[in-house]
Amino acid sequence: MAENKNSTQTHKAHGPWQHIIGFALSIILTLLAVWVALYSTLDHSVKVVIIFIFAFIQAMLQLFMFMHMTEGKDGKVNTSGILFALFIAIIVVIGSYWVMEIGHMNHLM
């Protein structure tokens, strides 16, 4: 019973700071992606790669800051859950990008 109480106190010790820091970093990454997309003079393909990198970093940030991926048994990360989520996210992102590019090409014709 004492172990349960200590783990509950440890969980509450994080406070809202972890969420505030995660939120601030998410806002910063989003603003950086917007700046790259709208105001940089980089080539289109370089912009897309940079935005994908920012999106990947933000997804990992949100998994660890908001979804508490390290608060499982013994502080271990749920690797299979992360790999499955990564697989689905890659399919959704690449599929969405592909559909938008095809739609853009058809719009120009």
SEGU-313667 format. One record per residue: x, y, z of N, C-alpha, C, CB in turn. Coordinates in steps of 0.02 Angstrom, whole numbers, always signed. Glycine has a CB too. Example, Ala and Ser with C-alpha at 12.3 -4.5 7.8 and 13.67 -1.06 7.14 Angstrom:
% SEGU-313667
ATOM, +660, -284, +390, +615, -225, +390, +660, -165, +390, +565, -224, +452
ATOM, +642, -112, +354, +684, -53, +357, +645, +2, +394, +704, -30, +286
***
This chain:
% SEGU-313667
ATOM, +41, -59, +0, +0, +0, +0, +44, +63, +0, -47, +0, +60
ATOM, +100, +60, +35, +144, +118, +38, +174, +133, -31, +200, +106, +89
ATOM, +189, +81, -71, +216, +92, -137, +167, +129, -181, +236, +26, -170
ATOM, +104, +112, -176, +52, +144, -216, +47, +218, -199, -15, +109, -205
ATOM, +51, +234, -135, +46, +303, -113, +105, +344, -139, +42, +307, -37
ATOM, +166, +315, -137, +225, +350, -161, +222, +362, -236, +287, +310, -143
ATOM, +199, +313, -274, +195, +323, -346, +143, +375, -364, +179, +257, -382
ATOM, +89, +379, -325, +39, +431, -336, +67, +500, -321, -24, +418, -293
ATOM, +106, +505, -268, +136, +569, -251, +188, +589, -303, +168, +566, -181
ATOM, +226, +541, -329, +275, +556, -380, +241, +581, -443, +317, +494, -396
ATOM, +185, +550, -461, +148, +572, -520, +122, +643, -511, +90, +523, -534
ATOM, +98, +660, -452, +72, +726, -441, +128, +778, -435, +29, +727, -378
ATOM, +189, +756, -420, +244, +803, -412, +263, +838, -478, +304, +766, -384
ATOM, +245, +807, -534, +259, +839, -598, +224, +906, -603, +239, +794, -657
ATOM, +163, +909, -578, +124, +970, -581, +108, +988, -653, +161, +1027, -548
ATOM, +86, +1049, -663, +68, +1068, -732, +127, +1090, -774, +17, +1124, -729
ATOM, +187, +1093, -744, +244, +1120, -782, +261, +1078, -842, +304, +1124, -737
ATOM, +254, +1013, -837, +269, +971, -895, +221, +987, -952, +265, +896, -875
ATOM, +158, +998, -936, +109, +1014, -987, +120, +1085, -1015, +38, +1008, -959
ATOM, +139, +1131, -973, +151, +1200, -996, +212, +1202, -1042, +162, +1247, -936
ATOM, +265, +1167, -1024, +325, +1165, -1066, +309, +1131, -1132, +382, +1129, -1030
ATOM, +272, +1075, -1130, +253, +1041, -1191, +211, +1084, -1236, +217, +977, -1175
ATOM, +163, +1120, -1207, +120, +1165, -1246, +161, +1221, -1278, +65, +1194, -1201
ATOM, +206, +1251, -1240, +247, +1305, -1266, +291, +1280, -1323, +291, +1336, -1210
ATOM, +321, +1221, -1315, +363, +1194, -1369, +322, +1177, -1430, +400, +1131, -1344
ATOM, +261, +1154, -1421, +217, +1139, -1478, +200, +1203, -1516, +152, +1104, -1454
ATOM, +186, +1256, -1479, +171, +1321, -1512, +232, +1345, -1550, +150, +1374, -1459
ATOM, +291, +1340, -1521, +353, +1362, -1554, +365, +1322, -1617, +413, +1355, -1507
ATOM, +357, +1256, -1614, +367, +1215, -1674, +316, +1232, -1728, +362, +1141, -1656
ATOM, +254, +1245, -1709, +203, +1263, -1758, +220, +1330, -1791, +135, +1267, -1724
ATOM, +241, +1378, -1751, +259, +1443, -1779, +320, +1439, -1824, +272, +1493, -1723
ATOM, +368, +1397, -1806, +426, +1386, -1850, +405, +1356, -1917, +478, +1341, -1815
ATOM, +360, +1307, -1914, +336, +1277, -1976, +298, +1327, -2019, +290, +1217, -1960
ATOM, +258, +1370, -1988, +223, +1422, -2025, +272, +1471, -2057, +174, +1460, -1980
ATOM, +324, +1490, -2019, +374, +1535, -2046, +409, +1504, -2106, +424, +1554, -1993
ATOM, +428, +1441, -2100, +461, +1406, -2155, +416, +1404, -2216, +482, +1334, -2135
ATOM, +352, +1390, -2206, +306, +1384, -2262, +291, +1451, -2295, +241, +1353, -2238
ATOM, +285, +1504, -2256, +262, +1567, -2284, +317, +1618, -2300, +214, +1599, -2237
ATOM, +369, +1619, -2261, +417, +1674, -2267, +487, +1655, -2288, +420, +1710, -2203
ATOM, +503, +1591, -2290, +571, +1572, -2309, +576, +1568, -2385, +592, +1504, -2277
ATOM, +637, +1574, -2410, +649, +1572, -2482, +677, +1504, -2503, +696, +1628, -2503
ATOM, +666, +1454, -2463, +691, +1387, -2479, +651, +1356, -2536, +689, +1342, -2417
ATOM, +680, +1306, -2567, +646, +1269, -2620, +586, +1231, -2590, +695, +1219, -2655
ATOM, +535, +1218, -2631, +474, +1186, -2608, +488, +1118, -2574, +426, +1176, -2666
ATOM, +531, +1078, -2605, +544, +1011, -2576, +581, +1016, -2509, +585, +969, -2625
ATOM, +624, +1065, -2501, +659, +1075, -2438, +610, +1098, -2384, +716, +1127, -2446
ATOM, +563, +1142, -2403, +511, +1163, -2355, +470, +1104, -2331, +465, +1215, -2388
ATOM, +452, +1060, -2377, +411, +1002, -2358, +449, +957, -2310, +390, +962, -2421
ATOM, +512, +945, -2323, +553, +903, -2279, +559, +935, -2210, +623, +891, -2310
ATOM, +572, +1000, -2207, +578, +1034, -2143, +513, +1031, -2104, +600, +1107, -2153
ATOM, +457, +1042, -2138, +392, +1039, -2104, +378, +969, -2078, +336, +1063, -2151
ATOM, +395, +918, -2118, +387, +849, -2094, +430, +835, -2032, +405, +799, -2150
ATOM, +490, +862, -2031, +534, +852, -1973, +503, +887, -1912, +605, +881, -1987
ATOM, +479, +948, -1920, +446, +983, -1864, +385, +944, -1840, +425, +1054, -1885
ATOM, +346, +916, -1888, +287, +878, -1869, +305, +815, -1830, +246, +859, -1932
ATOM, +359, +781, -1851, +381, +721, -1816, +404, +739, -1745, +438, +686, -1855
ATOM, +443, +792, -1739, +466, +813, -1672, +407, +831, -1628, +514, +873, -1678
ATOM, +358, +866, -1656, +300, +885, -1617, +258, +825, -1597, +257, +935, -1656
ATOM, +253, +775, -1641, +216, +715, -1623, +250, +678, -1565, +209, +668, -1684
ATOM, +316, +672, -1568, +353, +639, -1514, +347, +679, -1449, +427, +630, -1534
ATOM, +351, +745, -1455, +344, +788, -1397, +276, +777, -1364, +352, +862, -1417
ATOM, +224, +775, -1403, +157, +766, -1375, +148, +696, -1346, +105, +779, -1428
ATOM, +179, +646, -1377, +174, +578, -1348, +204, +576, -1279, +208, +528, -1394
ATOM, +261, +608, -1270, +295, +603, -1205, +271, +655, -1155, +369, +612, -1216
ATOM, +251, +713, -1177, +230, +766, -1130, +156, +759, -1110, +242, +834, -1160
ATOM, +113, +742, -1158, +41, +741, -1145, +12, +671, -1137, +5, +777, -1199
ATOM, +38, +624, -1174, +10, +556, -1172, +46, +512, -1120, +16, +523, -1241
ATOM, +96, +539, -1086, +130, +506, -1030, +156, +436, -1050, +82, +501, -970
ATOM, +193, +433, -1104, +218, +369, -1129, +268, +336, -1081, +250, +379, -1197
ATOM, +298, +374, -1037, +348, +345, -991, +319, +332, -922, +407, +391, -985
ATOM, +255, +337, -914, +226, +327, -847, +193, +258, -841, +174, +381, -832
ATOM, +219, +210, -878, +195, +141, -873, +229, +105, -816, +205, +104, -939
ATOM, +232, +40, -822, +264, -1, -770, +339, +13, -771, +250, -76, -780
ATOM, +366, +30, -714, +438, +42, -704, +465, +97, -749, +477, -22, -717
ATOM, +423, +141, -774, +446, +197, -815, +468, +177, -884, +502, +231, -781
ATOM, +450, +116, -906, +470, +93, -972, +423, +122, -1025, +471, +16, -976
ATOM, +451, +133, -1084, +412, +160, -1140, +377, +102, -1175, +457, +199, -1189
ATOM, +314, +113, -1194, +275, +63, -1230, +297, +64, -1303, +198, +77, -1224
ATOM, +348, +25, -1320, +379, +26, -1386, +330, +4, -1441, +440, -18, -1387
ATOM, +293, -49, -1429, +247, -73, -1481, +193, -22, -1494, +216, -140, -1460
ATOM, +169, +12, -1444, +119, +65, -1453, +146, +122, -1494, +94, +90, -1387
ATOM, +208, +141, -1480, +239, +196, -1518, +250, +176, -1590, +306, +217, -1485
ATOM, +274, +115, -1602, +285, +93, -1671, +220, +89, -1710, +320, +25, -1671
ATOM, +167, +65, -1679, +103, +62, -1713, +77, +133, -1728, +52, +24, -1671
ATOM, +82, +178, -1679, +60, +247, -1690, +101, +280, -1744, +64, +287, -1625
ATOM, +166, +267, -1745, +210, +295, -1797, +191, +269, -1866, +283, +278, -1781
ATOM, +176, +204, -1871, +156, +174, -1934, +92, +206, -1960, +146, +98, -1925
ATOM, +42, +213, -1917, -22, +244, -1937, -11, +317, -1956, -74, +237, -1880
ATOM, +29, +353, -1917, +41, +424, -1931, +76, +433, -1998, +83, +455, -1875
ATOM, +124, +390, -2013, +160, +395, -2077, +112, +383, -2135, +218, +344, -2080
ATOM, +69, +333, -2128, +20, +319, -2181, -27, +379, -2190, -21, +256, -2164
ATOM, -51, +407, -2136, -98, +464, -2140, -63, +525, -2170, -126, +481, -2071
ATOM, -3, +540, -2148, +32, +600, -2172, +51, +592, -2245, +95, +613, -2130
ATOM, +81, +537, -2264, +101, +527, -2334, +39, +522, -2379, +144, +463, -2341
ATOM, -13, +489, -2356, -74, +485, -2395, -106, +553, -2404, -123, +438, -2361
ATOM, -108, +593, -2352, -138, +660, -2357, -97, +703, -2404, -142, +693, -2287
ATOM, -31, +699, -2398, +12, +738, -2442, +2, +717, -2514, +86, +730, -2422
ATOM, -2, +652, -2526, -12, +627, -2594, -78, +651, -2623, -9, +550, -2594
ATOM, -131, +648, -2583, -197, +670, -2607, -196, +745, -2622, -251, +655, -2554
ATOM, -163, +784, -2580, -160, +856, -2592, -119, +872, -2655, -129, +892, -2532
ATOM, -65, +837, -2666, -24, +848, -2726, -63, +830, -2789, +41, +809, -2722
ATOM, -98, +774, -2789, -138, +753, -2846, -194, +804, -2858, -167, +682, -2835
ATOM, -226, +826, -2805, -278, +877, -2811, -251, +942, -2839, -311, +890, -2745
ATOM, -191, +960, -2818, -160, +1022, -2842, -142, +1015, -2916, -96, +1039, -2800
ATOM, -117, +957, -2936, -100, +946, -3006, -163, +949, -3049, -64, +878, -3015
ATOM, -218, +919, -3026, -280, +920, -3064, -309, +991, -3067, -331, +872, -3033
ATOM, -298, +1030, -3016, -323, +1099, -3015, -286, +1142, -3066, -315, +1129, -2945
ATOM, -222, +1128, -3076, -182, +1167, -3124, -198, +1150, -3196, -108, +1157, -3112
ATOM, -225, +1092, -3209, -239, +1072, -3278, -298, +1105, -3306, -248, +999, -3283
***
